[in-house]
Amino acid sequence: MAGMVVALLIGVMAPVFALLSYAVVCLSTRRSAFWHRVAALGDPSYGKYIYGFPIQQLLVVMHLAHNGLVLFAEASLLSIALGYLSWHLVKSRAVTFARRVLPGRSSPGTNSASAAAA
């Protein structure tokens, strides 16, 4: 933490943060063929959210993460893999079921008032 403060004070981190922020915005708004192929695999976002913390705790308890960077890398890879698995085994089936049971709604998360207004 102190190293980041010193780097920020001497002017090294501000350009890095600015470029990193710009890169995240550019990559998240692009519509390339690569991102379409990645999106076709499923949506692991909620699975990453659900499984990320328990995976981190398990890695720490089992002493498999030697430092914070290793913990981040291991937990990220495992939670993304479990997120995709969860998408294919649970969420995609639930969305399909909800579309059959609730045919008048466009998606399971749509508010009925906003759907009626549209």
PAKEBA-905740 format. One record per residue (C-alpha): residue number from 1; residue in one letter; x, y, z. Coordinates in steps of 0.25 Angstrom, whole numbers, plus 5000, padded with zeros to 4 digits. Example, Ala and Ser with C-alpha at 12.3 -4.5 7.8 and 13.67 -1.06 7.14 Angstrom:
2
1 / A / 5049 / 4982 / 5031 $
2 / S / 5055 / 4996 / 5029 $
***
This chain:
118
1 / M / 5000 / 5000 / 5000 $
2 / A / 5011 / 5010 / 5004 $
3 / G / 5018 / 5006 / 4990 $
4 / M / 5005 / 5010 / 4983 $
5 / V / 5004 / 5023 / 4990 $
6 / V / 5019 / 5027 / 4987 $
7 / A / 5018 / 5023 / 4973 $
8 / L / 5005 / 5032 / 4972 $
9 / L / 5012 / 5043 / 4978 $
10 / I / 5024 / 5042 / 4969 $
11 / G / 5015 / 5042 / 4957 $
12 / V / 5017 / 5027 / 4952 $
13 / M / 5003 / 5021 / 4956 $
14 / A / 4994 / 5032 / 4951 $
15 / P / 4997 / 5029 / 4936 $
16 / V / 4996 / 5014 / 4939 $
17 / F / 4982 / 5016 / 4945 $
18 / A / 4978 / 5025 / 4934 $
19 / L / 4982 / 5015 / 4923 $
20 / L / 4977 / 5003 / 4930 $
21 / S / 4963 / 5010 / 4932 $
22 / Y / 4963 / 5013 / 4917 $
23 / A / 4967 / 4999 / 4913 $
24 / V / 4956 / 4993 / 4922 $
25 / V / 4945 / 5002 / 4915 $
26 / C / 4950 / 5000 / 4901 $
27 / L / 4951 / 4985 / 4903 $
28 / S / 4937 / 4984 / 4910 $
29 / T / 4930 / 4992 / 4899 $
30 / R / 4936 / 4985 / 4886 $
31 / R / 4928 / 4976 / 4878 $
32 / S / 4939 / 4967 / 4871 $
33 / A / 4937 / 4953 / 4866 $
34 / F / 4946 / 4948 / 4878 $
35 / W / 4936 / 4954 / 4888 $
36 / H / 4924 / 4948 / 4881 $
37 / R / 4931 / 4934 / 4882 $
38 / V / 4934 / 4936 / 4897 $
39 / A / 4920 / 4941 / 4900 $
40 / A / 4915 / 4928 / 4892 $
41 / L / 4921 / 4920 / 4903 $
42 / G / 4911 / 4925 / 4913 $
43 / D / 4911 / 4935 / 4924 $
44 / P / 4920 / 4932 / 4936 $
45 / S / 4918 / 4946 / 4943 $
46 / Y / 4908 / 4942 / 4954 $
47 / G / 4916 / 4929 / 4956 $
48 / K / 4929 / 4936 / 4958 $
49 / Y / 4922 / 4945 / 4968 $
50 / I / 4916 / 4933 / 4976 $
51 / Y / 4928 / 4924 / 4976 $
52 / G / 4939 / 4934 / 4977 $
53 / F / 4940 / 4937 / 4992 $
54 / P / 4938 / 4922 / 4996 $
55 / I / 4949 / 4918 / 4986 $
56 / Q / 4958 / 4929 / 4992 $
57 / Q / 4955 / 4924 / 5006 $
58 / L / 4958 / 4909 / 5002 $
59 / L / 4971 / 4912 / 4995 $
60 / V / 4976 / 4920 / 5008 $
61 / V / 4971 / 4909 / 5017 $
62 / M / 4978 / 4898 / 5009 $
63 / H / 4991 / 4907 / 5008 $
64 / L / 4991 / 4906 / 4993 $
65 / A / 4992 / 4921 / 4991 $
66 / H / 5006 / 4926 / 4995 $
67 / N / 5003 / 4941 / 4993 $
68 / G / 4992 / 4950 / 4989 $
69 / L / 4996 / 4950 / 4974 $
70 / V / 4996 / 4935 / 4974 $
71 / L / 4982 / 4935 / 4981 $
72 / F / 4976 / 4944 / 4971 $
73 / A / 4981 / 4936 / 4959 $
74 / E / 4977 / 4923 / 4965 $
75 / A / 4963 / 4928 / 4970 $
76 / S / 4960 / 4935 / 4957 $
77 / L / 4963 / 4923 / 4949 $
78 / L / 4955 / 4914 / 4958 $
79 / S / 4943 / 4923 / 4960 $
80 / I / 4942 / 4926 / 4945 $
81 / A / 4942 / 4911 / 4942 $
82 / L / 4932 / 4908 / 4953 $
83 / G / 4924 / 4920 / 4947 $
84 / Y / 4923 / 4914 / 4933 $
85 / L / 4920 / 4900 / 4939 $
86 / S / 4909 / 4907 / 4948 $
87 / W / 4903 / 4914 / 4935 $
88 / H / 4902 / 4901 / 4927 $
89 / L / 4897 / 4892 / 4939 $
90 / V / 4888 / 4902 / 4946 $
91 / K / 4885 / 4916 / 4940 $
92 / S / 4883 / 4912 / 4926 $
93 / R / 4873 / 4902 / 4930 $
94 / A / 4866 / 4911 / 4939 $
95 / V / 4865 / 4922 / 4929 $
96 / T / 4859 / 4912 / 4919 $
97 / F / 4849 / 4907 / 4929 $
98 / A / 4845 / 4921 / 4933 $
99 / R / 4843 / 4925 / 4918 $
100 / R / 4833 / 4913 / 4917 $
101 / V / 4826 / 4916 / 4930 $
102 / L / 4825 / 4931 / 4928 $
103 / P / 4823 / 4932 / 4913 $
104 / G / 4819 / 4947 / 4913 $
105 / R / 4832 / 4952 / 4919 $
106 / S / 4844 / 4955 / 4911 $
107 / S / 4854 / 4950 / 4922 $
108 / P / 4853 / 4945 / 4936 $
109 / G / 4858 / 4958 / 4942 $
110 / T / 4849 / 4967 / 4935 $
111 / N / 4840 / 4976 / 4943 $
112 / S / 4825 / 4974 / 4939 $
113 / A / 4822 / 4989 / 4939 $
114 / S / 4834 / 4992 / 4930 $
115 / A / 4830 / 4980 / 4921 $
116 / A / 4815 / 4986 / 4920 $
117 / A / 4820 / 5000 / 4917 $
118 / A / 4829 / 4995 / 4905 $
***
